[in-house]
């Protein structure tokens, strides 16, 4: 079983390979590996990431078939089905590391900021359910001093949303609380930069 520390190292090293163009995910997705994995999966990390087409976890971490258990949803929000997926993977496969992966330039964050500035009735109830999950973390940024500019606000909102999702996973499930207390499950927050391609683990790592 891969420890959370070793899992983090594998992700960080994979992101470095992705950045340098020295990735070996092709080798890790070979036919031989595919056949080997029909017996079962042995992923070493659970990634809760955004659906944004520019942030596919396997590619930016240079991982292959069977390495990552990935849950993708716009705005990397945490709703019951995301918690259930994390519970399933952590319990069934004994995975010890969960990464909440947000990113710069996230459309869900921008939609929430727009909604807070100018509330509209235009969203479908389904889209609204995503904005409503992001809203509490971001709303707090509008209280007190206003950040200097839109970029800074976007930056702070992205990180606040990642922290909120990580905390919901840590405290929103008795199963996950038990795994954290007794089995050493770790939940960390990370931000992917669209500009640099770099993943910064900034919370709980
Ligand atoms: Zn996004």
Boltz pocket constraint, residues with backbone or C-beta under 6 A from the ligand:
constraints:
  - pocket:
      binder: B
      contacts: [[A, 50], [A, 51], [A, 52], [A, 74], [A, 75], [A, 76], [A, 103], [A, 105], [A, 106], [A, 107], [A, 108]]
      max_distance: 6.0
